[in-house]
Amino acid sequence: MSALDRHGATIKQRDVIGIVDFSQASRTPRFHIVDVMSGRSQSLLVAHGRGSDPDHSGWVERFSNSPGSAASSAGAYLVGSGYSGKHGRSQRLIGLDPENSNAEKRAIVIHAASYVSDDIVRTTGKLGRSQGCFAVAQTAIMEVLGQLGPGRMIYAAKI
């Protein structure tokens, strides 16, 4: 909530926020979509970047904002415009903090991925890894994009 307050003028849609708790293992639903008014939330699986987990343990070991790092970045993001790309329907993200200021340059987005699913968790005990993007299950992407549309905030950190 302090990130929402800190970036208040930039965040035009304040009804729903996304919170990604990278202190949890990738096998855990750690992407929380929160209705700010009611307090209700929904939790989903989300991948982290391969550069954040070089040994593929399923745990985030480090963050990076550097282009080419393939790591996840911490901080507040403004959800930008949607588009259809390599991974289908996706949403651009704009980094609002020094720790994620290169999000646009790095093409950090929300997208669906085949390596994010309950089946993958059952089989391997962890999710696959992205290039730093917030990758969600193919079955969840439309719901995520519907709730976290342009002008909303996502906050990612080891909480």
GROMACS elastic network, one bead per residue, 0.5 to 0.9 nm:
[ bonds ]
;  ai    aj funct       b0    kb
    1     5     6  0.62595   500
    1     6     6  0.85477   500
    2     6     6  0.59276   500
    2     7     6  0.85326   500
    3     7     6  0.60565   500
    3     8     6  0.80552   500
    3    75     6  0.82475   500
    3    76     6  0.65065   500
    3   153     6  0.88836   500
    3   155     6  0.74412   500
    4     7     6  0.53825   500
    4     8     6  0.55600   500
    4    11     6  0.72517   500
    4    14     6  0.79069   500
    4    17     6  0.86439   500
    4    76     6  0.81428   500
    4   153     6  0.73218   500
    4   155     6  0.86373   500
    5     9     6  0.84247   500
    5    11     6  0.89815   500
    6     9     6  0.82874   500
    7    10     6  0.54914   500
    7    11     6  0.62808   500
    7    76     6  0.82812   500
    7    96     6  0.76744   500
    8    11     6  0.52676   500
    8    12     6  0.75985   500
    8    14     6  0.84740   500
    9    12     6  0.69684   500
   10    78     6  0.77501   500
   10    96     6  0.88558   500
   10   151     6  0.78564   500
   11    14     6  0.64564   500
   11    78     6  0.67947   500
   11    79     6  0.88763   500
   11   151     6  0.56049   500
   11   152     6  0.58121   500
   11   153     6  0.64648   500
   12   150     6  0.86861   500
   12   151     6  0.51361   500
   12   152     6  0.66567   500
   12   153     6  0.89901   500
   13    16     6  0.73663   500
   13    17     6  0.87544   500
   13   149     6  0.86107   500
   13   150     6  0.78125   500
   13   151     6  0.51213   500
   13   153     6  0.79516   500
   14    17     6  0.69839   500
   14    36     6  0.73896   500
   14   151     6  0.80988   500
   14   152     6  0.62119   500
   14   153     6  0.76474   500
   15    34     6  0.84435   500
   15    35     6  0.60377   500
   15    36     6  0.54004   500
   15    37     6  0.66031   500
   15   152     6  0.79519   500
   16    33     6  0.69177   500
   16    34     6  0.55146   500
   16    36     6  0.55564   500
   16    37     6  0.82063   500
   16   147     6  0.70238   500
   16   148     6  0.68347   500
   16   152     6  0.68169   500
   16   153     6  0.77968   500
   17    32     6  0.82311   500
   17    33     6  0.58684   500
   17    34     6  0.53836   500
   17    35     6  0.68119   500
   17    36     6  0.70328   500
   17   147     6  0.85537   500
   17   148     6  0.69150   500
   17   152     6  0.62213   500
   17   153     6  0.52375   500
   17   154     6  0.57530   500
   17   155     6  0.78292   500
   18    31     6  0.68310   500
   18    32     6  0.56137   500
   18    34     6  0.61777   500
   18   148     6  0.71778   500
   18   152     6  0.82406   500
   18   153     6  0.63021   500
   18   155     6  0.61674   500
   18   156     6  0.82735   500
   19    30     6  0.79580   500
   19    31     6  0.57851   500
   19    32     6  0.50274   500
   19    33     6  0.64102   500
   19    34     6  0.75954   500
   19   153     6  0.85378   500
   19   154     6  0.56470   500
   19   156     6  0.58664   500
   19   157     6  0.82784   500
   20    23     6  0.89281   500
   20    30     6  0.57119   500
   20    32     6  0.61853   500
   20    33     6  0.87106   500
   20    46     6  0.80708   500
   20   134     6  0.89954   500
   20   154     6  0.74421   500
   20   155     6  0.61845   500
   20   157     6  0.65256   500
   20   158     6  0.81903   500
   20   159     6  0.83617   500
   21    24     6  0.61089   500
   21    30     6  0.53610   500
   21    31     6  0.65995   500
   21    32     6  0.79895   500
   21   155     6  0.85760   500
   21   156     6  0.61830   500
   21   157     6  0.57025   500
   21   158     6  0.54832   500
   21   159     6  0.54692   500
   22    25     6  0.72173   500
   22    26     6  0.80135   500
   22    30     6  0.71051   500
   22    31     6  0.87339   500
   22    48     6  0.80156   500
   22    59     6  0.77527   500
   22    60     6  0.63000   500
   22    74     6  0.87521   500
   22   156     6  0.69449   500
   22   157     6  0.55923   500
   22   159     6  0.69295   500
   23    30     6  0.86677   500
   23    59     6  0.75884   500
   23    60     6  0.71072   500
   23   157     6  0.73961   500
   23   159     6  0.59559   500
   24    27     6  0.81513   500
   24    28     6  0.64292   500
   24    29     6  0.83885   500
   24    30     6  0.65076   500
   24    58     6  0.89742   500
   24    59     6  0.70520   500
   24    60     6  0.81856   500
   24   158     6  0.78063   500
   24   159     6  0.86774   500
   25    28     6  0.56148   500
   25    29     6  0.86274   500
   25    30     6  0.80410   500
   25    57     6  0.86261   500
   25    58     6  0.55293   500
   25    60     6  0.75390   500
   25   126     6  0.75097   500
   26    29     6  0.74513   500
   26    30     6  0.74939   500
   26    45     6  0.70877   500
   26    46     6  0.68168   500
   26    47     6  0.62254   500
   26    48     6  0.74308   500
   26    57     6  0.89791   500
   26    58     6  0.51837   500
   26    59     6  0.63239   500
   26    60     6  0.82969   500
   26   121     6  0.84434   500
   26   125     6  0.85761   500
   26   126     6  0.55115   500
   26   127     6  0.56774   500
   26   128     6  0.84796   500
   27    30     6  0.85200   500
   27    45     6  0.70865   500
   27    46     6  0.86174   500
   27    47     6  0.89200   500
   27    58     6  0.71725   500
   27   118     6  0.82209   500
   27   120     6  0.87929   500
   27   121     6  0.56442   500
   27   122     6  0.86939   500
   27   125     6  0.62082   500
   27   127     6  0.60951   500
   28    31     6  0.88834   500
   28    43     6  0.89859   500
   28    44     6  0.80175   500
   28    45     6  0.63172   500
   28    46     6  0.84638   500
   28   121     6  0.87890   500
   28   126     6  0.83982   500
   29    32     6  0.77359   500
   29    43     6  0.53054   500
   29    46     6  0.69930   500
   30    43     6  0.60947   500
   30    44     6  0.60266   500
   30    45     6  0.59162   500
   30    46     6  0.66660   500
   31    42     6  0.80825   500
   31    43     6  0.53940   500
   31    44     6  0.50455   500
   31    45     6  0.61032   500
   31    46     6  0.59826   500
   31   136     6  0.88710   500
   31   156     6  0.88357   500
   32    41     6  0.62626   500
   32    42     6  0.55490   500
   32    44     6  0.64695   500
   33    40     6  0.84217   500
   33    41     6  0.53890   500
   33    42     6  0.52470   500
   33    43     6  0.63950   500
   33    44     6  0.81733   500
   33   144     6  0.80458   500
   33   147     6  0.78327   500
   33   148     6  0.79679   500
   33   154     6  0.87686   500
   34    37     6  0.87555   500
   34    38     6  0.84915   500
   34    39     6  0.63227   500
   34    40     6  0.58803   500
   34    42     6  0.66715   500
   34    43     6  0.87687   500
   35    38     6  0.57130   500
   35    39     6  0.53410   500
   35    40     6  0.53975   500
   35    41     6  0.61476   500
   35    42     6  0.88899   500
   36    39     6  0.53132   500
   36    40     6  0.75995   500
   36    41     6  0.87878   500
   37    40     6  0.81862   500
   38    41     6  0.87462   500
   44   136     6  0.76079   500
   44   137     6  0.83360   500
   44   140     6  0.80454   500
   45   116     6  0.68869   500
   45   117     6  0.72279   500
   45   118     6  0.81497   500
   45   127     6  0.83882   500
   45   135     6  0.85043   500
   45   136     6  0.61556   500
   45   137     6  0.70345   500
   46   116     6  0.67942   500
   46   117     6  0.89266   500
   46   127     6  0.80094   500
   46   134     6  0.61300   500
   46   135     6  0.54967   500
   46   137     6  0.74941   500
   47    58     6  0.89624   500
   47   113     6  0.88618   500
   47   115     6  0.82425   500
   47   116     6  0.66272   500
   47   127     6  0.62075   500
   47   128     6  0.65669   500
   47   129     6  0.55297   500
   47   130     6  0.62698   500
   47   132     6  0.84117   500
   47   133     6  0.76686   500
   47   134     6  0.60392   500
   47   135     6  0.52102   500
   47   136     6  0.66354   500
   48    51     6  0.85682   500
   48    52     6  0.69725   500
   48    53     6  0.78567   500
   48    58     6  0.86184   500
   48    59     6  0.85174   500
   48    60     6  0.71308   500
   48    71     6  0.72974   500
   48    72     6  0.57748   500
   48   127     6  0.85657   500
   48   128     6  0.81559   500
   48   129     6  0.55044   500
   48   130     6  0.57965   500
   48   131     6  0.77800   500
   48   132     6  0.59442   500
   48   133     6  0.68281   500
   48   134     6  0.65373   500
   48   135     6  0.74422   500
   49    52     6  0.53295   500
   49    53     6  0.68655   500
   49    54     6  0.89146   500
   49    60     6  0.82208   500
   49    63     6  0.87461   500
   49    69     6  0.86644   500
   49    70     6  0.55109   500
   49    73     6  0.86206   500
   49   128     6  0.89098   500
   49   129     6  0.52344   500
   49   133     6  0.65554   500
   49   134     6  0.82347   500
   50    53     6  0.51622   500
   50    54     6  0.58034   500
   50    55     6  0.85019   500
   50    56     6  0.72081   500
   50    60     6  0.89055   500
   50    69     6  0.85289   500
   50    70     6  0.57583   500
   50    71     6  0.58313   500
   50    72     6  0.80023   500
   50   128     6  0.83146   500
   50   129     6  0.50313   500
   50   130     6  0.58825   500
   50   131     6  0.60715   500
   50   132     6  0.70356   500
   51    54     6  0.54557   500
   51    60     6  0.88985   500
   51    61     6  0.88298   500
   51    62     6  0.78199   500
   51    63     6  0.79395   500
   51    64     6  0.79785   500
   51    68     6  0.89865   500
   51    69     6  0.56984   500
   51    72     6  0.72743   500
   51   129     6  0.87128   500
   51   130     6  0.87434   500
   51   131     6  0.74007   500
   51   132     6  0.75168   500
   52    56     6  0.88775   500
   52    59     6  0.80926   500
   52    60     6  0.52443   500
   52    61     6  0.54929   500
   52    63     6  0.56604   500
   52    64     6  0.74939   500
   52    69     6  0.84020   500
   52    70     6  0.73974   500
   52    72     6  0.59630   500
   52    73     6  0.86399   500
   52   132     6  0.79968   500
   53    56     6  0.52376   500
   53    57     6  0.65512   500
   53    58     6  0.69078   500
   53    59     6  0.62137   500
   53    60     6  0.52849   500
   53    61     6  0.56134   500
   53    62     6  0.72106   500
   53    71     6  0.78160   500
   53   129     6  0.81728   500
   54    57     6  0.79109   500
   54    60     6  0.89622   500
   54    61     6  0.81630   500
   55    58     6  0.84401   500
   56    59     6  0.75322   500
   56   126     6  0.86070   500
   56   128     6  0.81565   500
   56   129     6  0.79349   500
   57    60     6  0.82847   500
   57   126     6  0.77379   500
   58   125     6  0.80252   500
   58   126     6  0.53099   500
   58   127     6  0.67694   500
   58   128     6  0.81905   500
   58   129     6  0.85777   500
   59   126     6  0.87882   500
   60    63     6  0.76400   500
   60    72     6  0.83183   500
   60   158     6  0.84907   500
   62    71     6  0.76473   500
   62    72     6  0.79618   500
   62    73     6  0.86230   500
   63    71     6  0.58991   500
   63    72     6  0.53988   500
   63    73     6  0.50305   500
   63    74     6  0.64653   500
   63    99     6  0.84104   500
   63   157     6  0.89760   500
   64    67     6  0.85004   500
   64    69     6  0.65685   500
   64    70     6  0.81280   500
   64    71     6  0.54900   500
   64    72     6  0.62181   500
   64    73     6  0.53089   500
   64    74     6  0.79427   500
   64    99     6  0.73796   500
   64   100     6  0.78663   500
   64   132     6  0.88996   500
   65    69     6  0.74790   500
   65    71     6  0.74796   500
   65    72     6  0.75980   500
   65    73     6  0.56165   500
   65    74     6  0.83431   500
   65    98     6  0.83616   500
   65    99     6  0.58672   500
   65   100     6  0.53149   500
   65   101     6  0.70471   500
   65   102     6  0.60098   500
   65   103     6  0.74020   500
   65   106     6  0.84222   500
   66    69     6  0.55389   500
   66    70     6  0.83533   500
   66    71     6  0.81701   500
   66    73     6  0.89511   500
   66   100     6  0.87654   500
   66   102     6  0.71287   500
   66   106     6  0.80334   500
   67    70     6  0.75877   500
   67    71     6  0.89932   500
   67   102     6  0.72625   500
   67   103     6  0.87395   500
   67   105     6  0.73760   500
   67   106     6  0.55986   500
   68    71     6  0.82666   500
   68   106     6  0.75511   500
   68   131     6  0.86094   500
   69    72     6  0.85268   500
   69   131     6  0.79520   500
   69   132     6  0.81073   500
   70   106     6  0.87484   500
   70   130     6  0.73206   500
   70   132     6  0.50801   500
   70   133     6  0.85374   500
   71   130     6  0.81202   500
   71   131     6  0.62610   500
   71   133     6  0.83499   500
   72   100     6  0.87738   500
   72   108     6  0.86222   500
   72   130     6  0.84636   500
   72   131     6  0.76125   500
   72   133     6  0.67875   500
   72   134     6  0.82042   500
   72   156     6  0.89170   500
   73    95     6  0.88975   500
   73    99     6  0.64136   500
   73   100     6  0.53810   500
   73   103     6  0.80351   500
   73   132     6  0.71167   500
   73   133     6  0.89490   500
   73   156     6  0.74995   500
   73   157     6  0.80093   500
   74    77     6  0.89943   500
   74    97     6  0.84195   500
   74    99     6  0.60217   500
   74   100     6  0.62178   500
   74   155     6  0.75057   500
   74   158     6  0.79471   500
   75    95     6  0.73679   500
   75    96     6  0.71900   500
   75    97     6  0.57745   500
   75    98     6  0.80459   500
   75    99     6  0.61581   500
   75   100     6  0.61000   500
   75   154     6  0.82793   500
   75   155     6  0.55787   500
   75   156     6  0.52894   500
   75   157     6  0.62638   500
   76    94     6  0.85777   500
   76    95     6  0.63157   500
   76    96     6  0.54938   500
   76    97     6  0.61634   500
   76    99     6  0.89035   500
   76   100     6  0.76854   500
   76   153     6  0.66886   500
   76   154     6  0.57722   500
   76   156     6  0.64703   500
   76   157     6  0.88240   500
   77    80     6  0.89273   500
   77    93     6  0.59846   500
   77    94     6  0.53183   500
   77    96     6  0.54620   500
   77    97     6  0.78165   500
   77   100     6  0.78343   500
   77   101     6  0.89965   500
   77   103     6  0.84214   500
   77   152     6  0.83415   500
   77   153     6  0.55498   500
   77   154     6  0.51120   500
   77   155     6  0.61596   500
   77   156     6  0.81421   500
   78    92     6  0.86309   500
   78    93     6  0.57487   500
   78    94     6  0.50251   500
   78    95     6  0.65075   500
   78    96     6  0.68102   500
   78   150     6  0.75914   500
   78   151     6  0.61960   500
   78   152     6  0.58682   500
   78   154     6  0.65709   500
   78   155     6  0.88986   500
   79    82     6  0.88309   500
   79    91     6  0.69313   500
   79    92     6  0.62356   500
   79    94     6  0.64328   500
   79   109     6  0.86860   500
   79   110     6  0.89260   500
   79   148     6  0.70945   500
   79   149     6  0.63958   500
   79   151     6  0.55361   500
   79   152     6  0.53724   500
   79   153     6  0.59199   500
   79   154     6  0.71388   500
   80    91     6  0.63385   500
   80    93     6  0.52940   500
   80    94     6  0.65312   500
   80   109     6  0.89935   500
   80   149     6  0.74928   500
   80   151     6  0.64692   500
   80   152     6  0.81876   500
   81    90     6  0.86439   500
   81    91     6  0.57867   500
   81    92     6  0.55364   500
   81    93     6  0.79874   500
   81   149     6  0.78560   500
   81   150     6  0.57865   500
   81   151     6  0.87514   500
   82    89     6  0.71294   500
   82    90     6  0.56549   500
   82    92     6  0.61323   500
   82   145     6  0.83138   500
   82   149     6  0.80347   500
   82   150     6  0.77300   500
   83    88     6  0.80223   500
   83    89     6  0.58880   500
   83    90     6  0.55082   500
   83    91     6  0.62659   500
   83    92     6  0.77586   500
   84    87     6  0.74306   500
   84    90     6  0.59290   500
   84    91     6  0.85198   500
   85    88     6  0.50145   500
   85    89     6  0.65463   500
   85    90     6  0.69485   500
   86    89     6  0.86102   500
   86    90     6  0.89629   500
   87    90     6  0.70570   500
   87   111     6  0.61198   500
   87   112     6  0.60671   500
   87   113     6  0.68070   500
   88   111     6  0.73044   500
   88   112     6  0.72717   500
   89   110     6  0.88012   500
   89   111     6  0.67016   500
   89   112     6  0.76990   500
   89   141     6  0.76307   500
   89   142     6  0.77897   500
   89   145     6  0.83499   500
   90   109     6  0.66830   500
   90   110     6  0.54994   500
   90   112     6  0.74424   500
   90   141     6  0.80476   500
   90   145     6  0.75856   500
   91   109     6  0.55262   500
   91   110     6  0.51617   500
   91   111     6  0.68347   500
   91   145     6  0.70882   500
   91   148     6  0.89624   500
   91   149     6  0.78816   500
   91   150     6  0.81607   500
   92   103     6  0.89014   500
   92   104     6  0.75254   500
   92   107     6  0.74358   500
   92   108     6  0.68832   500
   92   110     6  0.67001   500
   92   150     6  0.87095   500
   93   103     6  0.65761   500
   93   104     6  0.65320   500
   93   107     6  0.78877   500
   93   108     6  0.61422   500
   93   109     6  0.52551   500
   93   110     6  0.74190   500
   93   154     6  0.87593   500
   94   100     6  0.82420   500
   94   101     6  0.74479   500
   94   102     6  0.81320   500
   94   103     6  0.57826   500
   94   104     6  0.56976   500
   94   108     6  0.81367   500
   94   109     6  0.86495   500
   95    98     6  0.78902   500
   95    99     6  0.79991   500
   95   102     6  0.65581   500
   95   103     6  0.51980   500
   95   104     6  0.71212   500
   95   108     6  0.88976   500
   96    99     6  0.83422   500
   96   100     6  0.66837   500
   96   101     6  0.60136   500
   96   103     6  0.88785   500
   97   100     6  0.55013   500
   97   101     6  0.56894   500
   98   101     6  0.51429   500
   98   102     6  0.83991   500
   99   102     6  0.82059   500
  100   103     6  0.56227   500
  101   104     6  0.76835   500
  101   105     6  0.85483   500
  102   105     6  0.51592   500
  102   106     6  0.59275   500
  102   107     6  0.84105   500
  102   108     6  0.85127   500
  103   106     6  0.50725   500
  103   107     6  0.59481   500
  103   108     6  0.50640   500
  103   109     6  0.80379   500
  104   108     6  0.61550   500
  104   109     6  0.82856   500
  105   108     6  0.78967   500
  106   132     6  0.84274   500
  107   132     6  0.88039   500
  107   133     6  0.78924   500
  108   131     6  0.80197   500
  108   132     6  0.62600   500
  108   134     6  0.74729   500
  109   132     6  0.84126   500
  109   133     6  0.52028   500
  109   134     6  0.62090   500
  109   135     6  0.80533   500
  110   133     6  0.60899   500
  110   135     6  0.57804   500
  110   136     6  0.74390   500
  110   141     6  0.83396   500
  110   144     6  0.87190   500
  110   145     6  0.81469   500
  111   133     6  0.73707   500
  111   134     6  0.65135   500
  111   136     6  0.62684   500
  111   137     6  0.84764   500
  111   138     6  0.83281   500
  111   141     6  0.67899   500
  111   145     6  0.89281   500
  112   115     6  0.88122   500
  112   116     6  0.77473   500
  112   134     6  0.84199   500
  112   135     6  0.52612   500
  112   137     6  0.53925   500
  112   139     6  0.81222   500
  112   140     6  0.77100   500
  112   141     6  0.56763   500
  113   116     6  0.57045   500
  113   117     6  0.84885   500
  113   128     6  0.88828   500
  113   130     6  0.85048   500
  113   135     6  0.58060   500
  113   136     6  0.61154   500
  113   137     6  0.58659   500
  113   138     6  0.59014   500
  114   117     6  0.70865   500
  114   120     6  0.87299   500
  114   128     6  0.85721   500
  114   136     6  0.85837   500
  114   137     6  0.67610   500
  114   138     6  0.65612   500
  115   120     6  0.65604   500
  115   127     6  0.60842   500
  115   129     6  0.74125   500
  115   130     6  0.87781   500
  115   135     6  0.85412   500
  115   136     6  0.85968   500
  115   137     6  0.76854   500
  116   119     6  0.83447   500
  116   120     6  0.65693   500
  116   121     6  0.79943   500
  116   126     6  0.88757   500
  116   127     6  0.55798   500
  116   128     6  0.64478   500
  116   129     6  0.85039   500
  116   135     6  0.70309   500
  116   136     6  0.57520   500
  116   138     6  0.75741   500
  117   120     6  0.52653   500
  117   121     6  0.65352   500
  117   122     6  0.87876   500
  117   127     6  0.73423   500
  117   136     6  0.78816   500
  117   137     6  0.53352   500
  117   138     6  0.78655   500
  117   139     6  0.84261   500
  118   121     6  0.50708   500
  118   122     6  0.61753   500
  118   123     6  0.86062   500
  118   127     6  0.87099   500
  118   137     6  0.85253   500
  119   122     6  0.50421   500
  119   123     6  0.60868   500
  119   124     6  0.85128   500
  120   123     6  0.50970   500
  120   124     6  0.58534   500
  120   125     6  0.72350   500
  120   126     6  0.68681   500
  120   127     6  0.61325   500
  120   128     6  0.79282   500
  121   124     6  0.53703   500
  121   127     6  0.58770   500
  122   125     6  0.56875   500
  122   126     6  0.79545   500
  123   126     6  0.82011   500
  124   127     6  0.74547   500
  129   132     6  0.79918   500
  129   133     6  0.88768   500
  129   135     6  0.82500   500
  130   133     6  0.56998   500
  130   134     6  0.74637   500
  130   135     6  0.66062   500
  131   134     6  0.89446   500
  132   135     6  0.85670   500
  135   138     6  0.89232   500
  135   141     6  0.87694   500
  136   139     6  0.83195   500
  136   140     6  0.65741   500
  136   141     6  0.63435   500
  136   144     6  0.84476   500
  137   140     6  0.51931   500
  137   141     6  0.63674   500
  138   141     6  0.55535   500
  138   142     6  0.82441   500
  139   142     6  0.75332   500
  139   143     6  0.84002   500
  140   143     6  0.54826   500
  140   144     6  0.61675   500
  140   145     6  0.86900   500
  141   144     6  0.50959   500
  141   145     6  0.60529   500
  141   146     6  0.83745   500
  142   145     6  0.51990   500
  142   146     6  0.59409   500
  142   147     6  0.86344   500
  143   147     6  0.62287   500
  143   148     6  0.84986   500
  144   147     6  0.53105   500
  144   148     6  0.58784   500
  144   149     6  0.82346   500
  145   148     6  0.51590   500
  145   149     6  0.56239   500
  145   150     6  0.89056   500
  146   149     6  0.59160   500
  148   151     6  0.82656   500
  148   152     6  0.60267   500
  148   153     6  0.76540   500
  148   154     6  0.81887   500
  149   152     6  0.62115   500
  150   153     6  0.86230   500
  156   159     6  0.81938   500
